C-alpha cells in the first residue's frame, strides 16, 4: 500500500469513528433507557416536597455538557435507574481510547447483564454502535421486527 493510500485509509477510519460518549451523555442515555423523566429519576433523592425542584435542577444539570458528578453522587444515582459509576468515572477521567464500548442508544455495556427482546443475553447489533436490544426496539417501532420464537411456540 502506498503512503497516499495509507493516509487516505487512516483519514477515512478516523472520520468513521464516532465521537466518544461523554459522562453526561452516559447519564442521559441510562436515564432514557430506564424510560424515566427527570422528575421520576429525581424522586428517590428528596423526601420533603420543598426540595423537589432543587433535586430535579441538579440532576438535569448533570446531563449538561462539561458537568461531572462527584464520586458519591455517581455511586448513588443507581437508586433511581441502572447506572454504573465505574463506567461514568472512566468516561470522565480516562482518555477516549480506554473507554468501554457503549451502546450509543442506551449506554449498555457488554458486562451488564440484560436480555434482548427475544430473551437472549443482550449483545452487539451487527451494524452500528448499538446493542441488539436497541436495534430490536427500533425495528419494532418501525413495524419490521418479529420475534424469533422456538418452533414449538410459533404455531
Buried (B, 14 or more C-beta within 10 A) or exposed (E): EEEEEEEEEEEEEEEEEEEEBBBBBBBBBBBBBBEBEBEBBBBBBBEEEEEBEEBBEBBBEBBEEEBBBEEEBBBBBEEBBBBBBEBBBBBBEEEEEEBBEBBBBBBBBBEBEEEBBBEEEBEBBEEBBBBBBBBBBBEEEEEEBEEEEEEEEEE
